[in-house]
Amino acid sequence: MASSLDSLIKEASDFISSEFNLQIKKSQLKIYSPKNWKKFYEANKESIIGFQKNDEGLYIPKSYSAYLREDSAFFVPNVFHEFFGHGLFCEQSSIGKKLVKLTQNKGDANSFLYDKIDLRIQPLGLTNKNIDNYEGFALWLEALLCKETGNKKNWDLKKEAIHKDYRVLFEYFQEAEKKLTRFGFMSQLGFLKEYDGKKIVNTLKHLYGSNFNNIEFVVLYGSQKPESDIDLFIVSNNPSQNYFNGWLGIYELNKKYFQYLADKLDIRVTDPLFSGNLIYGDKSNFEKIKKEIQAQPISQEAINHNLKQAQKQQEYLPQFKESPRDKKNCLRYIKTYKINAQELSKGKKILTLKNIKEKKLL
């Protein structure tokens, strides 16, 4: 059994590495005989919340440990669920990492799992309770790994045997993957992101539907760190909008309004244009727009516009008391609009936030 289990784990690990660029690094797998499982249950039934006598698998976030009963008819799906599903979630997802930290520091993990999520504090996840994010991902990955390793029939049998609520949760996560794409699905659950332009554009197509056809170009900008939000600047024939779902921030401008702001050398427009990378749209037209901005004279209108925008941001600030992310962005743009106006008045085009930092103007 040991060799076949090692082979199964390797096959699943290779798929996860190839598909998601993720690896199990800390989690341990512990297999118990029926006799030892009974002893394990008796020793831990009081200390492990929700541990039931008939359970066949268990994951302990605090110690990164997956425990499995070897005589289960669903042993293979259980390995995928506990070791890979919960293991990857606790090791690699920002939600799971917080759960581990709480359990290791004797925090209120129970409240974290079962209380309704405040989206102002945690915008990530697919459900309104972290216990469902935790279990839903494990069910989804369990089914996927069973399919990829030739164990789909075993999963189908298990799916019929589990509680109806778990089947509903699994189906919800399956639908979420279809809607968000696999890339968006993993990002929404707080896993580290790869900045793959094709995957991002594919996700946008799913999110936008037919409105994607109205997009002129898409720019990827911002820090582009694996743990950061993905920031996109979009110019389109759609209405202007700001959109944020926990991992994806979209600043979309209608084409006419974009041109108006570009003429005013608005820092929120010039920054993504000159600091970001075009991932969708006509490259020659994109470069033409940038050259026109570089060549246009600095007008008093542009200076006044940036000063007024700084004032507007100051007026918006009280609205963001409950939103740390929006408050931080607002404070940043109060400063950068002022600096941009000051530099424009000296005949200098700053264009990007990076230039402001490099010139130590902040």
C-alpha positions in Angstrom: 0.0 0.0 0.0 2.9 2.4 0.8 4.3 2.3 -2.7 0.9 2.8 -4.4 0.1 5.7 -2.0 3.5 7.3 -2.7 2.7 7.0 -6.4 -0.7 8.5 -6.0 0.6 11.4 -4.0 3.3 12.0 -6.5 0.8 12.0 -9.4 -1.4 14.5 -7.6 1.5 16.7 -6.5 2.8 16.8 -10.1 -0.6 17.9 -11.4 -0.9 20.6 -8.7 2.6 21.9 -9.5 1.9 22.0 -13.2 -1.6 23.4 -13.0 -1.3 25.9 -10.2 2.4 26.3 -9.5 1.8 25.2 -5.9 3.3 22.5 -3.7 2.6 20.9 -0.4 5.5 22.0 1.8 4.5 21.7 5.5 1.6 19.2 5.7 2.0 15.7 6.9 -0.1 12.6 6.2 -0.8 10.2 9.0 -2.5 6.9 8.2 -4.2 4.9 11.0 -5.5 1.4 11.2 -9.1 1.0 12.4 -7.8 0.1 15.9 -5.5 3.1 16.1 -8.1 5.4 14.6 -10.4 4.4 17.5 -7.6 5.3 20.0 -7.0 8.5 18.1 -10.7 9.5 18.4 -10.9 8.7 22.1 -7.8 10.7 22.8 -8.9 13.8 20.9 -12.8 13.8 20.8 -13.0 16.5 23.6 -10.3 18.8 22.2 -11.1 18.7 18.5 -14.3 20.6 17.8 -16.7 18.7 15.5 -14.7 15.5 15.5 -17.2 12.6 15.1 -16.8 8.9 15.9 -17.6 7.9 12.3 -15.3 10.4 10.6 -12.7 8.9 8.3 -10.4 11.8 7.9 -9.3 15.0 9.6 -7.0 17.9 9.1 -5.5 19.9 12.0 -4.4 23.4 10.8 -2.4 24.1 13.9 0.1 21.3 13.1 -0.4 21.0 9.4 -1.5 17.4 9.9 -3.9 15.2 7.9 -5.2 12.1 9.6 -6.7 9.3 7.5 -8.4 6.0 8.4 -6.9 3.4 6.1 -9.9 1.0 5.8 -12.3 3.7 4.4 -14.0 2.8 1.1 -13.2 6.4 0.0 -9.6 6.4 1.1 -8.2 8.0 -2.1 -10.8 10.8 -2.2 -10.2 11.4 1.5 -6.4 11.7 0.9 -7.1 14.3 -1.7 -9.6 16.2 0.5 -7.6 16.3 3.8 -4.0 16.3 2.7 -4.2 18.3 -0.6 -7.5 20.2 -0.2 -7.1 21.4 3.4 -3.3 21.3 3.3 -2.9 23.6 0.3 -5.6 25.9 1.6 -3.9 26.3 5.0 -0.4 26.5 3.5 -1.0 28.7 0.5 -4.3 30.6 0.7 -4.3 33.9 2.6 -7.5 32.8 4.3 -6.0 29.5 5.4 -2.8 31.1 6.6 -4.9 33.4 8.9 -6.7 30.3 10.2 -3.3 28.6 11.0 -2.0 31.7 12.7 -5.1 31.9 14.9 -4.9 28.3 16.0 -1.2 28.5 16.7 -1.6 31.7 18.7 -4.7 30.5 20.6 -6.9 33.0 18.8 -10.6 32.7 18.1 -10.4 30.3 15.2 -14.0 29.1 15.8 -15.3 32.7 15.3 -13.1 33.1 12.2 -14.6 30.0 10.7 -18.2 30.2 11.6 -19.1 33.9 11.9 -20.4 35.7 8.9 -17.6 37.4 7.0 -17.3 41.2 7.1 -16.3 42.0 3.5 -14.7 45.3 4.5 -12.1 43.2 6.5 -12.0 40.0 4.3 -13.2 40.6 0.7 -11.7 37.2 -0.4 -13.5 33.9 -0.5 -16.6 32.5 -2.3 -19.0 32.2 0.6 -20.0 34.3 3.6 -18.4 31.9 6.1 -14.8 30.7 6.1 -15.8 27.2 7.1 -17.5 26.9 3.7 -14.5 28.4 1.9 -12.3 25.9 3.8 -14.6 22.8 3.0 -15.7 24.0 -0.4 -12.2 24.2 -1.8 -11.3 20.8 -0.4 -14.3 19.2 -2.0 -13.6 20.9 -5.3 -9.9 19.9 -5.3 -10.8 16.4 -4.2 -13.1 15.9 -7.2 -10.5 17.5 -9.6 -7.7 15.2 -8.4 -9.9 12.1 -8.5 -10.6 13.0 -12.2 -7.0 13.7 -13.0 -5.7 10.5 -11.4 -8.3 8.1 -12.8 -10.3 7.8 -9.5 -13.5 9.6 -10.7 -15.7 6.6 -10.0 -14.6 6.5 -6.4 -15.4 10.3 -6.1 -18.8 9.8 -7.7 -19.7 7.1 -5.1 -18.5 9.3 -2.3 -20.4 12.3 -3.6 -23.6 10.3 -3.4 -22.8 9.2 0.2 -21.9 12.6 1.7 -24.4 15.0 3.3 -26.6 17.0 0.9 -25.2 20.3 2.2 -21.7 19.2 1.1 -23.0 18.2 -2.4 -24.6 21.6 -2.7 -21.4 23.3 -1.6 -19.3 21.3 -4.1 -21.7 22.2 -6.9 -21.5 25.9 -6.0 -17.7 25.8 -6.1 -17.9 24.0 -9.5 -20.1 26.8 -10.9 -17.8 29.4 -9.4 -14.9 28.0 -11.3 -16.8 28.1 -14.6 -17.8 31.7 -14.0 -14.4 33.0 -12.8 -12.1 30.6 -14.7 -9.7 28.4 -12.8 -7.3 31.4 -12.5 -9.9 33.7 -11.1 -11.3 31.0 -8.8 -7.9 30.4 -7.2 -7.3 34.1 -6.9 -10.7 34.7 -5.3 -9.8 32.1 -2.6 -6.6 34.0 -1.7 -3.9 31.9 -3.4 -0.8 33.6 -4.7 -1.2 34.9 -8.3 0.9 34.5 -11.4 0.7 37.6 -13.6 -0.2 35.8 -16.8 -1.7 38.2 -19.3 -3.6 35.5 -21.3 -5.2 34.1 -18.1 -6.2 37.6 -16.9 -7.8 38.5 -20.2 -9.6 35.1 -20.3 -11.0 35.8 -16.9 -12.1 39.3 -18.0 -14.0 37.7 -20.9 -15.9 35.5 -18.4 -16.6 38.4 -16.1 -17.6 40.9 -18.8 -19.6 38.6 -21.1 -20.6 40.4 -24.3 -19.4 43.8 -22.8 -15.9 42.6 -23.3 -16.3 43.4 -27.0 -16.5 47.1 -26.1 -13.0 47.1 -24.6 -10.4 49.1 -26.5 -7.4 48.1 -24.4 -6.4 46.6 -21.0 -3.2 47.6 -19.1 -1.8 45.6 -16.2 -0.1 47.8 -13.7 0.6 48.1 -10.0 3.2 46.1 -7.9 2.4 42.8 -9.6 3.5 40.8 -6.6 2.0 37.3 -6.1 0.3 38.3 -2.9 -1.0 41.7 -4.2 -4.2 42.6 -6.0 -4.2 42.5 -9.7 -4.6 46.1 -10.9 -6.1 46.7 -14.4 -6.7 49.9 -16.3 -9.3 49.6 -19.1 -10.5 52.0 -21.7 -13.7 51.0 -23.4 -17.1 52.1 -24.8 -18.7 50.9 -21.6 -19.7 53.2 -18.8 -16.8 54.2 -16.5 -16.5 52.1 -13.3 -14.3 51.2 -10.4 -14.4 47.5 -9.4 -12.8 45.5 -6.7 -13.6 41.9 -5.6 -10.8 41.2 -3.2 -8.0 40.3 -5.7 -8.9 42.1 -8.9 -9.0 45.9 -9.1 -10.4 47.4 -12.3 -10.3 51.1 -13.1 -12.3 51.4 -16.3 -12.9 54.6 -18.2 -15.2 55.3 -21.1 -13.2 56.2 -24.1 -14.5 59.9 -24.2 -13.8 60.5 -20.5 -10.4 58.8 -20.9 -9.5 61.3 -23.6 -10.7 64.2 -21.4 -8.5 63.1 -18.5 -5.5 62.3 -20.7 -5.7 65.9 -22.0 -5.6 67.1 -18.4 -2.5 64.9 -17.7 -4.5 63.3 -14.8 -2.1 61.2 -12.8 -4.6 58.4 -12.4 -4.6 58.0 -16.2 -0.9 58.7 -17.0 0.3 56.3 -14.2 -1.1 53.1 -15.6 -0.4 54.1 -19.2 3.3 54.7 -18.6 4.0 52.2 -15.8 1.9 49.3 -16.9 2.0 46.6 -19.6 -0.5 46.3 -22.4 -2.1 42.8 -22.2 -5.0 43.4 -24.6 -5.6 45.8 -27.5 -3.9 47.4 -30.5 -0.2 48.0 -29.5 0.5 50.6 -32.2 -2.6 52.7 -31.1 -1.6 52.3 -27.5 1.9 53.7 -28.2 0.4 56.5 -30.3 -1.7 57.6 -27.3 1.4 57.7 -25.1 3.4 59.7 -27.6 0.6 62.2 -27.9 0.5 62.7 -24.1 4.3 63.1 -24.0 4.2 65.7 -26.8 1.2 67.8 -25.7 2.0 71.1 -24.0 1.3 71.6 -20.3 -1.8 73.9 -19.9 -3.1 75.8 -17.0 -6.2 73.7 -17.3 -4.2 70.6 -16.6 -2.6 72.2 -13.6 -5.9 73.3 -12.2 -7.5 70.0 -12.9 -5.0 68.1 -10.8 -5.4 70.6 -8.0 -9.2 70.2 -8.1 -8.8 66.4 -8.1 -6.7 66.6 -4.9 -9.5 68.6 -3.3 -12.1 66.1 -4.4 -10.1 63.2 -2.9 -9.9 65.1 0.4 -13.7 65.5 0.3 -14.1 61.7 -0.3 -11.9 60.7 2.6 -14.5 60.7 5.4 -16.5 58.1 3.3 -13.8 55.5 3.7 -13.5 55.2 7.5 -14.7 51.5 7.3 -12.6 50.6 4.2 -8.8 50.6 4.9 -8.0 49.9 1.2 -10.1 52.8 -0.1 -8.8 55.1 2.6 -5.2 54.3 1.7 -5.8 54.9 -2.0 -7.6 58.1 -1.3 -4.7 59.5 0.9 -2.2 58.5 -1.8 -4.0 60.3 -4.5 -4.5 63.5 -2.4 -0.7 63.7 -2.2 0.0 62.6 -5.8 -2.5 65.0 -7.4 -1.0 67.9 -5.5 2.6 66.9 -6.4 1.6 66.4 -10.1 0.0 69.9 -10.2 3.1 71.4 -8.6 5.5 69.7 -11.1 3.3 70.6 -14.0 3.4 74.2 -12.9 7.2 74.0 -13.2 6.9 72.6 -16.7 7.7 69.0 -15.7 5.6 65.9 -16.6 5.9 63.3 -13.8 3.4 60.8 -15.5 3.9 57.9 -13.0 3.8 57.3 -9.2 7.1 55.6 -9.6 8.7 58.8 -10.9 7.3 60.6 -7.8 8.9 58.1 -5.5 12.2 58.1 -7.3 12.4 61.9 -7.3 11.6 61.7 -3.5 8.7 64.2 -4.0 6.4 62.4 -1.5 
